[in-house]
Amino acid sequence: MNAQSMPAQHSPTHPHFYSEGTVVLFNGVQLSLPSQPGQAAILLYCKPCHEVYQMTPYDTVPLYQVRGDQLEESPAQERDTFLRKHWGHPLTTLKRKKDRLYSDRPVWDPFRIAYEEVTDGQETFLLKSWRAAIAESRHYALLRGSLDIATTVFLPGEPLHGSLIDCFPSFTPLIPGIVKALQRRVALFSGKELIPAYCSADDPLLSFAYLAEHHLRMLVRCCCEAGLSSERDRLWDFFIKRQQEEELTVELRQHCRPCFS
């Protein structure tokens, strides 16, 4: 982008200006556009046009096309096109809200359709992104609405069931009922209090988490109430070891739907 094609000076009729690698927002803040690998993407928002563009360090990387036996290089235009189109408009940035994301496919799938909540500090929007063809960049559309998200917590029955029998063989008849009681108790835990572990590679709505120490104490109490009160001390050691072995890793299932307004 050169100075001739886009003025880089203040004007009473233009609330911001562009220069090479920077843009001045409507509030006077000068924003450096990402240009180096590793720099975070920026969501630039034109409020009058209700349009958004995600700027990344790769916006300026040349495009290549095969023409017969030749490889032709052409400059990337999308960033410059957006800046030219909205020159003189009051631009601002949008911030993504943490953990407010829905995707219909895994994050590694280039054809996933994703919705995420973003905000300009005053309003909350839904940012929809998708890709029409593998050779195209992702498209973005700003929609009015929010995400309705609910999370369920589930404790798998195995290998916990087998470990309880191995450690407390004399209580074997009680173990199935104890496992169900533990699962009911864990289902009441708030996902926000759990310790994030990792996400599923294939299911965008599934993640995993570890229990905190106060959760383990609740599990010990649950077992005591279910008939193992004489084993309280051993139960604490049991759950500590099972936690270390990741046998108590719980599943967090996200139930999410976009709500448009």
C-alpha positions as CSV (number, residue, x, y, z in Angstrom):
1,M,0.0,0.0,0.0
2,N,1.5,3.4,-1.0
3,A,0.9,6.9,0.1
4,Q,-0.5,7.9,-3.3
5,S,-3.2,5.3,-3.2
6,M,-4.3,6.0,0.3
7,P,-3.9,9.3,2.2
8,A,-2.1,9.1,5.5
9,Q,-3.1,12.3,7.2
10,H,-5.7,13.5,9.6
11,S,-8.7,15.4,8.2
12,P,-11.7,16.8,10.0
13,T,-13.9,14.7,7.7
14,H,-12.0,11.5,8.2
15,P,-11.9,10.2,11.8
16,H,-8.8,8.0,11.1
17,F,-6.1,7.4,8.6
18,Y,-4.0,4.6,7.2
19,S,-0.2,4.4,6.7
20,E,2.1,1.5,5.8
21,G,1.5,-1.2,8.4
22,T,-0.7,0.9,10.8
23,V,-4.2,2.2,11.1
24,V,-5.5,4.9,13.4
25,L,-8.8,4.0,15.0
26,F,-11.7,6.4,15.5
27,N,-10.6,7.0,19.1
28,G,-7.2,8.2,18.0
29,V,-5.3,5.0,18.9
30,Q,-2.7,4.0,16.4
31,L,-2.9,0.2,15.7
32,S,-0.1,-1.8,14.2
33,L,-1.3,-4.4,11.8
34,P,0.1,-7.9,12.1
35,S,2.9,-8.5,9.7
36,Q,5.2,-11.0,11.3
37,P,4.6,-14.7,12.0
38,G,3.5,-15.2,15.6
39,Q,1.6,-11.9,15.8
40,A,-2.0,-12.2,16.9
41,A,-4.8,-11.7,14.4
42,I,-6.9,-8.5,14.7
43,L,-10.6,-8.2,14.0
44,L,-11.1,-4.7,12.4
45,Y,-14.7,-3.6,12.5
46,C,-16.4,-0.8,10.5
47,K,-19.5,0.1,12.5
48,P,-21.3,2.1,9.8
49,C,-21.0,-0.7,7.3
50,H,-21.3,-3.5,9.9
51,E,-18.4,-5.3,8.2
52,V,-15.4,-7.0,9.8
53,Y,-12.1,-8.3,8.5
54,Q,-9.6,-10.5,10.3
55,M,-6.1,-9.3,9.7
56,T,-3.3,-11.8,10.1
57,P,0.4,-11.8,9.4
58,Y,-0.3,-13.8,6.2
59,D,-2.5,-11.2,4.6
60,T,0.5,-9.8,2.7
61,V,1.9,-13.2,1.6
62,P,1.8,-13.4,-2.3
63,L,-0.6,-15.8,-3.9
64,Y,0.6,-18.4,-6.4
65,Q,-1.2,-20.1,-9.3
66,V,0.0,-22.7,-11.7
67,R,-0.2,-21.6,-15.3
68,G,0.8,-24.5,-17.5
69,D,4.4,-25.2,-16.5
70,Q,4.8,-21.8,-14.8
71,L,4.1,-20.7,-11.2
72,E,2.7,-17.2,-11.3
73,E,2.9,-14.9,-8.3
74,S,0.3,-12.2,-7.5
75,P,0.1,-9.8,-4.6
76,A,-2.6,-10.5,-1.9
77,Q,-5.3,-7.8,-2.2
78,E,-7.9,-8.5,0.5
79,R,-6.3,-6.4,3.3
80,D,-5.8,-3.4,1.0
81,T,-9.3,-3.8,-0.5
82,F,-10.9,-3.7,3.0
83,L,-8.8,-0.7,4.1
84,R,-9.5,1.3,0.9
85,K,-13.2,0.5,1.0
86,H,-13.5,1.7,4.6
87,W,-11.1,4.6,4.5
88,G,-12.6,7.6,6.3
89,H,-15.0,5.3,8.3
90,P,-14.8,5.0,12.1
91,L,-13.0,1.8,12.6
92,T,-12.5,-0.1,15.8
93,T,-11.4,-3.6,16.9
94,L,-13.5,-6.5,18.1
95,K,-12.4,-8.8,21.0
96,R,-13.2,-12.5,21.1
97,K,-15.0,-13.6,24.2
98,K,-13.2,-16.5,26.0
99,D,-14.9,-19.9,25.6
100,R,-17.7,-18.5,23.6
101,L,-17.3,-20.5,20.4
102,Y,-19.3,-23.0,18.4
103,S,-18.0,-25.0,15.5
104,D,-19.9,-27.7,13.5
105,R,-16.6,-29.6,12.7
106,P,-13.2,-30.0,14.4
107,V,-11.0,-27.0,14.4
108,W,-8.6,-28.6,12.0
109,D,-11.3,-29.0,9.4
110,P,-10.9,-26.2,6.8
111,F,-14.6,-26.3,5.9
112,R,-15.9,-25.9,9.4
113,I,-18.6,-23.3,10.0
114,A,-17.9,-21.5,13.2
115,Y,-19.7,-18.9,15.4
116,E,-18.0,-17.0,18.1
117,E,-19.1,-14.2,20.4
118,V,-17.1,-10.9,19.9
119,T,-17.6,-7.5,21.4
120,D,-16.6,-3.9,20.7
121,G,-16.8,-3.1,24.4
122,Q,-20.4,-2.0,24.1
123,E,-22.3,-4.6,22.0
124,T,-21.9,-8.3,21.6
125,F,-22.1,-9.9,18.1
126,L,-21.8,-13.3,16.5
127,L,-18.9,-13.7,14.2
128,K,-19.6,-16.3,11.6
129,S,-16.7,-17.7,9.6
130,W,-16.6,-20.3,6.8
131,R,-14.7,-21.3,3.7
132,A,-16.4,-21.9,0.4
133,A,-13.4,-23.6,-1.4
134,I,-10.1,-25.0,-0.2
135,A,-8.1,-22.4,-2.1
136,E,-10.0,-19.5,-0.7
137,S,-9.4,-17.7,2.6
138,R,-12.1,-17.9,5.3
139,H,-15.0,-15.5,5.0
140,Y,-16.4,-13.5,7.9
141,A,-19.8,-12.1,8.6
142,L,-20.9,-10.1,11.6
143,L,-24.4,-11.1,12.9
144,R,-26.5,-9.8,15.7
145,G,-27.1,-12.4,18.4
146,S,-25.3,-14.6,21.0
147,L,-24.6,-18.2,21.8
148,D,-26.8,-20.3,24.1
149,I,-24.3,-22.6,25.7
150,A,-24.8,-25.3,28.3
151,T,-22.2,-27.8,29.5
152,T,-22.7,-31.2,31.0
153,V,-20.1,-33.0,33.1
154,F,-19.7,-36.8,32.9
155,L,-17.4,-39.1,34.9
156,P,-16.7,-42.3,32.9
157,G,-17.6,-45.5,34.7
158,E,-14.4,-47.3,33.6
159,P,-11.6,-47.8,34.7
160,L,-13.0,-46.4,38.0
161,H,-15.3,-49.3,38.5
162,G,-12.5,-51.9,38.2
163,S,-10.1,-49.8,40.3
164,L,-12.7,-49.6,43.2
165,I,-13.2,-53.4,43.1
166,D,-9.4,-54.0,43.1
167,C,-8.9,-51.7,46.1
168,F,-12.1,-52.6,48.1
169,P,-12.8,-56.2,47.1
170,S,-14.9,-56.8,50.2
171,F,-17.4,-54.1,49.1
172,T,-17.8,-55.5,45.5
173,P,-21.6,-55.8,45.7
174,L,-21.8,-52.1,46.5
175,I,-19.4,-50.8,43.8
176,P,-21.9,-50.5,40.9
177,G,-24.2,-48.3,43.1
178,I,-21.2,-46.3,44.3
179,V,-20.0,-45.6,40.8
180,K,-23.5,-44.3,39.8
181,A,-23.6,-42.1,42.9
182,L,-20.2,-40.7,42.0
183,Q,-21.4,-40.0,38.5
184,R,-24.5,-38.2,39.8
185,R,-22.4,-36.1,42.1
186,V,-19.9,-35.2,39.4
187,A,-22.7,-34.2,37.0
188,L,-23.5,-31.4,39.5
189,F,-20.0,-29.9,39.3
190,S,-19.7,-26.6,37.6
191,G,-17.4,-26.8,34.5
192,K,-15.9,-23.4,35.5
193,E,-14.5,-25.0,38.7
194,L,-12.8,-27.8,36.9
195,I,-9.1,-27.8,35.7
196,P,-8.9,-27.8,31.9
197,A,-7.0,-30.7,30.4
198,Y,-7.3,-31.1,26.7
199,C,-9.8,-31.0,23.8
200,S,-11.1,-33.8,21.6
201,A,-9.3,-33.9,18.2
202,D,-12.4,-35.1,16.4
203,D,-15.4,-33.6,18.4
204,P,-15.4,-29.8,18.6
205,L,-18.0,-29.9,21.4
206,L,-16.1,-32.3,23.7
207,S,-13.3,-31.5,26.1
208,F,-11.7,-33.0,29.2
209,A,-10.9,-31.7,32.6
210,Y,-9.3,-32.7,35.9
211,L,-11.0,-32.5,39.3
212,A,-9.8,-30.1,41.9
213,E,-8.9,-31.1,45.5
214,H,-12.3,-30.0,46.9
215,H,-14.0,-32.2,44.3
216,L,-12.0,-35.2,45.5
217,R,-13.1,-34.6,49.1
218,M,-16.7,-34.5,47.8
219,L,-16.2,-37.9,46.2
220,V,-14.8,-39.4,49.4
221,R,-17.9,-38.1,51.2
222,C,-20.1,-39.6,48.6
223,C,-18.5,-43.0,48.9
224,C,-18.9,-42.9,52.7
225,E,-22.5,-42.1,52.4
226,A,-22.9,-45.1,50.0
227,G,-21.5,-47.6,52.5
228,L,-17.7,-47.1,52.7
229,S,-17.6,-44.9,55.8
230,S,-15.1,-47.3,57.5
231,E,-12.7,-46.7,54.6
232,R,-12.5,-42.9,54.7
233,D,-8.7,-42.7,55.0
234,R,-8.1,-45.3,52.3
235,L,-10.7,-43.6,50.0
236,W,-8.7,-40.3,50.1
237,D,-5.5,-42.1,49.1
238,F,-7.4,-44.0,46.5
239,F,-8.8,-40.9,44.8
240,I,-5.5,-39.1,45.0
241,K,-3.8,-42.0,43.2
242,R,-6.6,-42.3,40.6
243,Q,-6.3,-38.6,39.9
244,Q,-2.6,-38.9,39.3
245,E,-3.3,-41.8,36.9
246,E,-5.9,-39.7,35.2
247,E,-8.7,-42.2,35.8
248,L,-10.9,-39.3,37.2
249,T,-10.6,-37.2,34.0
250,V,-14.1,-36.0,33.3
251,E,-15.8,-35.2,30.0
252,L,-17.3,-31.8,29.3
253,R,-19.9,-31.9,26.6
254,Q,-21.0,-28.5,25.2
255,H,-24.5,-28.0,24.1
256,C,-24.6,-24.9,22.0
257,R,-26.8,-23.1,19.5
258,P,-26.6,-19.6,17.9
259,C,-29.4,-17.3,18.8
260,F,-30.0,-14.5,16.3
261,S,-31.7,-11.2,17.2
